[in-house]
Amino acid sequence: MPPSARPTPADVTRGRLLFGGDYNPEQWPEETWREDVRLMREAGVNTVTVGVFSWARLEPRPGEHDFGWLDRVMDLLHGAGVGVVLATPTASPPPWLGRLHPDTLPRDEDGHLERWGGRQHFSHSSATYRRHAAAITEALAARYAGHPALTLWHINNEYCTYDWGDEAAARFRTWLRHRHGTLDALNEAWGTAFWSQGYGDWAEVLPPRRTHYLKNPAQVLDFRRFTSDMLLECFTAERDIVRRHTPRVPVTTNVMPLWEGVDAWRWAREEDVVSVDLYPDPRDPLGAQYGALVQDMTRSQAGGGPWMLMEQAAGAVAWRGVNHPKPRGLNRLWSLQAVARGADAVCYFQWRQSRQGAEKFHSGMVGHAGEHGRTHQEVRRIGADLARIAPHVVPGRVTAEVAVLHDWHSWWAGEHEGRLSREVTLPVVLRAWHRALWEAHLTTDFAHPEHDLTRYRMIVVPQLYLLTDAAVDNLVAQVRRGATLVCGFLTGVADEDDRVRPGGMDPRLRELFGIRTLHEWWPLEAGETIPCEGFRGTLWSEELEGDGTADATTPYRGGELDGLPAVLRKGTAWYVSTLPEPAALRALLTRIATGAGVRPVLDGLPERVEAVRRGEALFLLNHGAGPVTVEVPGTHRDLLTGTTLTDRVTLPRHGVAVLRP
């Protein structure tokens, strides 16, 4: 189906903000279902996801289907005005599939079989698994294609399965033939002259299973690419089946946030609606910043359009070392933050908290305390809030003049086990840079380094260890057109095969930043800092020699690098060879943004207050520990309360205001 003919998020939302969550009625007696529907209507729920983990119930024995219970659930929900996001149940195959067809089960890198009893126990490369997954998807699509409750298809769940087994190895070799063509090209790409790894026959090529010492990093990189592609094949196979039956019903899947297993840029192109699951730790003082990062990234994957928060927790989760509930008001605050940053759906795992199973202590919209519990009462307030503001925000978009660049292939390559510092991980660096921008009240998009970046005044590269030639040329072109570029350390080190660029950094970038020679990388120990003029650096430092063309430099002060540049600026191109401490990085990026003509949505914001503009609506969110007053010149109406405010807004702890002129 050509992109212009595909259904859109608007086909699902129809001017509403969707509100609901995963619903698992098969875990409950039928007398509970009508109680669920009553509570859903009272809470403002207008959508639920059904069937995610129902394969064993839908097909209790091979080829024997039981759809009667699902028929009744679909009819009941439709009668209550609740739309259904119908899931294919292929994330958790029934025990009979693994027992009868052990080739459907994945193997770990030691060759151990991963059996049923949990979830995600399928081999993405297994022809048998794919055949059975297609069959149950076909049966579902044929049965419910015309059901009036069906509003969206949800394929599988949180694709995250690796497989090092023999069938995966065969598919890996096929994938490599397609990518590299010949064994000679593979040997060149993988650098197999090192450690006598040259391959003379395709049968010798394996996934990167357990080795005595360090694995070949280019082999590991290609295996990560292969895994993402195999999981994507599983998704598109099921997507194409449901599209054939329901061409006007959009299709999505829920990708985990900032997860290294799949290339989410590529996956987003295959979805009609981009969805994400988001579970910040309520005890994390930067939980809201992490949420903003994920929301900005997901919105950007959706091309700037609306996206779905498919899963969040109403309270505690069940998989951290200590699982804390959300304090009063935090669920509402984080839910409205997602809407502020472009979400047209606020959903949860799950509707009713399970009484049995591995996640019985994971919260639900209806918790063990029932409808009178605090969690459910707060859920009801959120439902009312969303209904109140929807007519004013659903058409609106979030706009940004700052792009943060991120690429999964660079992440995969940069975290090989033989790297210089295991303290350096891309999520740590990315969060530090996004935090600085977030605390500076600068709204950001995310972009791939090969994307069209011409609409951005400021382009920020926290770290891109691997850059293709096209990506390097793109960055150079953006600076030449007058954009401001800010790059962090370890950027442009390797090409797409993880081959170190001549000089340790791409020569085009060295010229761009005014660097003659990158003599040495100097990683720092955990907790170690390095003095620079005006601030202290953390995590990393570099021994750089300028070429005399930089307009300004900030030197290291003291130690081995004394007097050498920590930060260089040549024209509108900046290179930061360490990770400044949080306040220093925020100050640096604020100064650079001001020079680029980028300003916050609202000046003079108090600390821990977030301001985001979506269309004509201005969201103010208080992430601080107490009440705060925000100066907002002019007269505005708060869409949440209906009150008119002039020049200032007082926000309580975890308070939110949504203002329209």
N, C-alpha and C positions, 0 to 999 in steps of 0.2 A: 504494500500500500504506500503510495507516495506520501511524503510528509504533509502536503497540503490537504490530503483527503482524510488524514487521521483525526479521530476525536481529540478533544482538548480538555483540560481541567474544567473549563466553563461548562462542558457537557455534564459534568458530575455535580458541580456546586450549584449551578443555576441561581447565582446571586446570593448564596448562603455561605456562611462559614460552617463547614462540617464539624460535627462534634459526636464523639462516640468512642468505640474501642473494639478490641478483639472480644468476640462473644463465643463461648464454648458450651452451648446448651447440652451437648452430648455428655457432659460431666454431671448433669443434674437431672432429677426426675422431672417429668413433663409438667407436674403441678407448679414447679418453680418458674416455668417459662412465662406464664401469664403474669406472675408477680414481677418478673424482669421487665416485661413490656410496660407494665404500669409505671414502674420506677423510671424507665427510660423516658417515657413521655413527660413525666413530672420534672425530670432533670434536663429537658431540652435536647436529648439525644436524637439525632436525625440520621445517623449512619452507624452500622456495625459491620465488622469483618467476621465472616463465618467460614468454618471448614478448614482452617489452617492446618490443624493436626488431626484430621478426621479420617485418614485413609483406612485405618483398620475398622472403623465403624461403617464407612461407605462401601468397603469391599472386604468383608470379613474372611472370605475364602476366595481363591483365584477365580476371577470371572463372575463371581456372585455378588450382585450389588444390592444394597439396602439404602434406598433414597427416601423411603416413606417419612422417616423422622425429619429429614432436611426439607421435604415438601411442606410439612406442617410448620416448621420454623420459618421458612420463607413466607408462607401465607400469613402467619401470625404477625411477622414484622411488617409486611406490606399493609396489613389492615390497620396497623398502628401508625402508619406514615413514616416508618423507619426504613431507609434504603439499605441495601445489602452490598457490601464489597465481598464478592464470592471468591474464596481462595481455592487454588488447586492444592491438594494435600500432600504434595510430593516431597516436602522437606523431611517427613518422618514416615518411611515405608513401614507397612505392617510386618510383624514377625515372620509371617509365612513367606514373604518375599526373600528375606535373608536365609531362611531355613532351606527353601527349595532351590534358591539361586544364590549361592554364596559369592558368585562373581559380581553381584550387585553391591557387595560391601567393600568399603575402602580399606587400604592398608597404610600403616604409618611408615616412616622412613626406615624403620628396622624390620619391616615386613610383617608386623603383627596385624592380625585382622581386627577391625573395629566392628563389634557386633551390635545387634539391636538391644534395646533397653534404655537408650537415651533418645537422641534425635540427631538429625543430619547424618545418619548412617547410610549414606549412599555413595557409590562411586560415580563421579560425573562422567567418566569415560566408558562406563559399562553399557554395552548395547542392550543388554537385558533390562537394566534399570530404565534406560530411556524408552524402551518399548512399553514397559508397564506404566511408566509415568504418562506417556502419550495416551495410553488406553483409558486410564481413569480421567484424564483431562478431557478426552473426547466424549466420554460418557457424561461428565458434568456439563460440558458446553452444550451438548445435544439436548439434555433434559431441561436446562434452565435458560436457554437462549431467549425464550419469549416471556420469561417471568417478569412481571412489572416491578418487582422489588430490586432486580439486578441493576446496579448503577456503575459498578467498576469491577474489573477482574484483578485479583491479587495472585501473582504467580509465586509458588513455593514460599520460602520464608528465610530471610537473612542468609543468603548464599555464602557459605564459609568453609566448605569441605575441601580438604586436600586429599590427594591419593597418590601413593608411590607404587601401586601394584603393577602387575604385568600388563593388564589391559591398558592402564594409564601409560605405561612405558611405550606400548605400541602406538598409542595415539600421539604421544610426545614425539616419537620419531617421525610420524606423518606431519605433525605440525612443524617440526624443524625442517623437513624437506621443503615444505611450502615457504618457510621464512628464508632459508639460506640457499636452497637449491641443490648444492652439492656438498659432499663431505669435505672437500678442500675449502669451500667457503665457510663451513661450520668450524673447521679447525682454525681458520684464520680469525673468525669472530670470537671464538672461545680462547684463543691464545694457547692452544694445546701443546705448543712447543715447550711450554713450561712444565716441569715435572713429568715429562715423557707421557703426556696424555693423548697423543695423536691417535685419531680414530681411522682405521682402515676398512671398517665395515659398519653399516648402519646398525647391525645387530649388537654392536658393542656399546651403543649409546643408550644410557639409562637416565632415569630421573636422578636427581642428586640425593641418593640414599645415604645411609650412614657410612662415613669414611673414617679412616684411621686418624686423619688430620684434616686441615682446612679443605673445604670443598672449592671447586672452581667457581669463582664468583660470577662469571659470564653464564655458566651453566645454570646456576641458581637463579640468575636474573631471567633467563629464558623460561625456566620452569615456572616462575611466578607469572610471567606473561601467559604461558600456556594454560595454567590453572584458571586465570581470569577468563581466558577465551573459552575453555571447556564449560565452565559454569555459565557463561553467557550463551553458549550453544544450547544448554539445557533450558535456560529461560526463554530464548527466542523460539525454540521448538514448541513449548507449551503456549507461548504467546500467539504464535501463528495459528494454532488450533482454535483458540477461543476467538481470535479475530475472524476466522473463516465463518464461524457461527454467528458472531455478533460484531459486525464491522464498525458499528457506531458506539460500542461500549469501550471506554478507555481501558488500558492495561497498565499495571504498575507492579513493582516489587519493592520490598523494604530493604534498603541497603543500610548496613551499620555505619555509623558516622566515623569518618577519619580512620577507617579500617584498611589495613595494608593488603588485604587479600584480593580485591578486585579493582580494576581501573574504572572508577566511577564516572570519569569523563566519557569513556566509551559506552558504558552501560546506559548513561542518561540519554544518549542518542537513540536507544532502542525502546525507550519507555514513552508512553503517552503522557503519563503523570509521574513526576519524580517524587519519591517518598524516602523518608529516613526515620530511623529509630534514635531516640536521644535520651540518655540517662545520666545527666550530671549528678555528682555526689552532693547531696544537700549540705554536707559538712564542709565542702570545698569553698573557701572564700572567693575563688575565681570560677565557681560553677556557672554563673551567669555569663562570664566571658567565654567559657568553653561552649555554652549554648549558642551565643552569638556567632562564634566561629563556624559551628556546624550549620547554623541557619543561613549564614552568608554563603557558605560553600554550596549548600543544597539549592538555594535560590539561584545561584550562578549556574549550577548544572541544569536547572530548568530554564536557562536562557533569560533569566531575569523575571520570568513569569511566576505564577503561583505554584506552590508545592505542598506536599502533605507531610505533616508530622504524624507518621503512622503509629508510632509507639512512644509513650513516655510512662513514667510511674506516677500514680496518684499519691503514693507515699513511699514506703521503703521498697527496695529490691531484695533479692535473696541470693546474690552471688558475690558480694563484697565480703571482706574479712569481718567487718562489723556493718550491719545494715541499719541505717538510721532513717526514721520517718522524716517527712518534710514538715518543718514548722508551719504554724498557722499562716496562711496567705502566700506561701512560697509556690505552691502548685499554681495558683492563679497568676502570680507574677510571671513565672516562667512560661505559662501557656500564652499569656498576652504578649510576651516578648517574641514568641514565635510568630504570632499574627503580625506584630509590628514589622518583622523582617520578612514578610511575604507569604506566610503560610495561609492557605485557605482551608486547612483542616487541622483540628486539634484532637488527637485520638490517643488511646491508652492501650497498654497491655496490663490488665484486661478489664472486662466489664465487672464480672463477679469474681471475687478472690476464691481461688480453688481451696477445697478442704483436703484434697489428697494430691500426691505427686510431688515432684521435685521443686515446684515453685509455689507451694501452699503458703509460704510466708512472703511471697511477692504480692504487693498491695494490689487492690482492684478499685474500680470506681465505686463498687459496693464492697466494702471490706467485711471482715469477720464481725465487726460491730454492727453491721446492717445499715438500714436506711437512716437511722438516727445518729450514726457515728459521725464524728467531725469530718472525716475524709469525704463521705458521700454528701454531706451538707455543703462542703466547699465545692464539690463537683457541680452541684446544682447552681451555685452562684456563678460558676464559670459558664455553664450553659446559658444562663440568662444574660450574662455579659456579652457573649458571642452573638446571640440573637439581636441584642440591642445595637451593637456597632456594625453588624454585617452590611447593612445597606450603604454605609458610608465608607467602608474600607475595601470591600471585595474588588471593585474595579481598580483600586489604586496599586501602583508599583513603587518599589524602593529604588531610588537612583543613587549612584555613587560615582565619585570622580577618582577614587583610588582603587586599583586592582592589585590583589595579592596573588602571586603566581604559585601554582602547586601542580606537581606531576607525580603520579604513582610510580612510573618507571624510574624516576630519579630517586624516589624514596626506597624502592626495592634495591637499586644498585648501591645506594649510600650506606646501607646497613648490613653489608656482608660481614661475616664473623672476623675477617682479617683486617678490619679498618683500624685507623689510628687511635680512636677513642670510643669506647663503648658508653661513655657518658653523653656522647653526641647522638641523639636520635632526632629524626625530623619532626615528630610531634612536639617534642620539647621546644625546639627552635621555632617552629611555626606558631605555637601557642604564645611564646614570648613576644614575637613581633606583632601578632594580632592583638595581644593584650595591650601593647603600647598604643596601637591605633585606636582600640576600643576605649581606653582610658583617656585618650586625647579627643574623644567624641567624634571620631572620623568614621563615617560609614564606608564599608568596603565591599566590593565584589571580589570573587575569586575568578581566576582564569588560568587556562593552560598556556604555557609559554609560546605555543605556536598560534594562539588565537589572535583575532583582530583586536588590537589594543588601542586603536586610534581615538576612542571616545574618552580615554582616561588621561587626566593631567599628571597623575603620579602612579608609577608602577613599582611595586615593592616585591623583592625576591628574598624572602627570609633565608632560603637555602635551596639551590638546585644543583646538586652534585653532578648530575648527568644532564647534559643539554645536547640536543641534536643540532646539526648545522643550521637547520631551518629556524630553530628556536634562538640560536645565537644571532643569526641575521635579523630576526624580528626585534630582539632587544636593541641591537645597534640602530636599526631603522627608527625605533620609537624615540631614541635620544636625538637622532638627526632631525626629526620633525619637531623637536622642542619639548617633548615630554621629560619629566623628571624620573630618573631611574635610581632606585636604592637597592643595592645587593648586599646580602650578608655573606659570611665566610663560607669557604668550601663550595663556591658556585662556579660552574663551568669547568670542573676538573676533568670529567670523563665524557667520552662520546657515547653513542647509543649502544655500543657493545661493551661498555665499561672499560674502555681503553683510555688510559690517562693521556690527556692532551699534551702536546709539546710544551714544555715549560711549566707543567703543573696547573695551568689555567689556559683556556682558549686564548690564542694570541689576539684575536679581535677584541676580546673583553679586556685583556691587559692594556691594549692601546686605548680603549674607551675610558678606562679609569686612570690612565697615566702611570701604569706599573711597568717598569722595565724587567724586573726579575722577581719571581717568588722563590726565595732561597730555601725556606724550610717552613713546615707546619709545626706549630708549637701547641699541642693540646694541653689543657689544664686539668689538674686533678679535681675530683668532686670537692666543692667548697672553696677551691683555690680561686684567687682573683689576681688580676694584673693591673698595675696603675697606668692610667692614661691621663692625658692632660684634661682635667675637668671631670673625670669619672673613673670608675674601675670596670674592667672587663671581666667576663666570666667564661668558663667552658672551653675557650679556644683563643689562640692568637697566631699570628703569622709574621714571618720574617720577610718583609717586602722592601724592595728598593724602587723608588719612584724614578720616572724617566725625565723629570723636570718640567712636565707639561701640566701637572695638576695645579688647579687654582688655589687650593687650600688643603692642608693636611692637619690632622690631629695626631700628635706623636704619643708613643708609649713613653712612660717615665720610669726609669729604673730597670734593673735586671738586664738580661741578655739582649733585649730588644730596645733598650733605651735610645730614644731619638728617632727610631724608625716609625713610619706612619701606621697608626692604628685605623684611621679613617682618612680616605682620600676623596677629594671632589675635583672633577674635571668638567667644567661647564655644568650641565644638569645631571651628570652621572656620578653617583656616590658609591663607594665601596667601604664596607665596615668589616674589618678583619677579626673582630672579636664579638662577643655578645655583651653589650653594655648592661649594667644592672638596670632593673625595671624603670626606675625614675629617669635614669640617664637616657635610656632608649626612647622613652616617651618624649622627653624634651628634644632629643635629636630629630625624631620623626615629626614632631610638631613644628619645629623650625623649618624643616625641609618642606613640609606641606604648605606652610605659610608662603614660602618662597615660590611654590608652584601654583599659588592661587587657590588652594583648597582650604575651605573653612568648615568648622563644625556646623551641625544643623542649628544649634542654638549656642550663643556665646554665654560665658559666665556660669556654666553648669556646676553645681556642687559636686564634690567627689561622690562616687558611687551612684550617681544618677545618670541614667541612659536616656538619650533622646534620639528617636528615629522617626523620620517622616515617610509615611506610606501614602502616596497620592496627596490629598489635601489634609489628611489626618496626621497630627503630631502626637506620637506616643511618648509619654514621660514615665519612666520606670525607676522606682527607688530600690536599689539593691543594698542600701545601707542598713545599719542596725537600729536607727531611730527615725523619727519624722524629720522632714526637711522642707524648706520653702524654695521654690524655683521661680525666678523672675522670667515672665513671659510677656513681653510688651504687647499691649492691645487687649481687645475683648475676645474671649473665646467661650465656646460651649463645650463642656465635658460630656462626651457622648455616653459615658458610663453612668453618670448621675443625673444628667439633664440640667445641671446648674450652669449659670453664666459666671465666668471668672474674668477679672480685669487685672492685668499686669503681673499677677503672681498666682502660683498654685501651691498649696500645701499638701504634701504627700505623706501619709503615715508609713510606718515600717512596712515594707513589701507593698507599698501602695502604687497604684497606676492611675494615670489620667490619659484619656484619649481626646484631644482637643481639635475642634474645627473652628475656623474664624466665624 
